[in-house]
Amino acid sequence: MKVVDLNCHWLRCPLEASRQHVSDFGRIQWFDGVLVEIMAEDGSVGYGEAKPAVGSAGDASGIVSIIRNELRPLIVGSSAFDIGRNWGRMHNGVRAPLAERFGRAMPILGRRGVHASAIAGVDLALWDLAAKARGMSVLAMLGGACRDRIPAYASGGWAPVDRIGEELGHYASAGFCAVKMRVGAMDGSVEKSLARVAAARRSLGPDCALMVDAHGTMNVAEARRFVARAAEFSLAFVEEPVLSDDRAGLSMVRAHSPVAIAAGESEASSADFAELIRAEAIDVLQPDLAIAGGLSEGLRIAALAFAHRLALAPHCWGSAISFQAARTLAFASPAGTYVEVPMGGAPLLREMAKVDFRLEGGALAPPTGLGFGVEIDPEFVRRYTHGD
Ligand SMILES: [Mg+2]
């Protein structure tokens, strides 16, 4: 079955004031993403997502241009079932035949950054399309689920010390048994971050899993001080205590940390995760499937996690498509431990399509439906398409 067309739309959703949050990224007023559509000759459509930024807001014009001008000509006319080969065509460009022949990646310039994200968007759409065409879910195509349910954690926690307990308490009363809060540069000092974490733990009690995310904003000395003193609060993991580009720094933090270290949401490839593992810098791998090359690359990253006895907890801060893809991967991989559920304003996640967020014992059921199980609301897409 041939691919007959490929297109994408930059979706930009304004967030009303009550749904905006403030972190080290500033006040979040927009939620941006790129919706990718691949059409097959039988009329079926696969949906993918590419992300212009790791958080909510970012300019997606570069991704749109790459998909329409560079990737579209490589994919239209190909077999919709050749997902691996199409990934190689996008990654290796004019050297794809050589890469196929020698079994080695020979990428053109776009190995990372928005180019990797553009490839991710097309790859996710190809998986969705191929599963739909076979009348099954992507999870079934991957061999089915490795577990009955996957724990979910509520991701938010921006409130100051006197209100953080209440904010996280709302998540717990919504059924979550695990919650994540932000710390780091936005607090102004390690002591203030620790005071907020102490208040959070006091309020949550001992049974709710608590994680923290510093968005890579501490230096090594601060991070080491933080993880040493945060141990008493029984954290499930500390995410990006320092910038993950600083492999050596992250490795130094981990070497002295009594708490697991998570990272990877802005990495672009399995090669990046292999580097983090080689540097002994990471316990929990957090690929974002709309940034790191799609599900094809996500499967390679999940295999790295399993082979090294590390955990996989995909980063989810995007649309319903990358969320359902991450949920699929966390169910399909034996290394899957958690799925992230954003608690900030996220219209692309909660309004563009219907997603089953029901929790049982703090855990999600496997995705249902064909492909990734995402049925896009065309009116939503019309309303929020930006820059076309
Ligand atoms: Mg994060």
Boltz pocket constraint, residues with backbone or C-beta under 6 A from the ligand:
constraints:
  - pocket:
      binder: B
      contacts: [[A, 213], [A, 215], [A, 239], [A, 240], [A, 265]]
      max_distance: 6.0
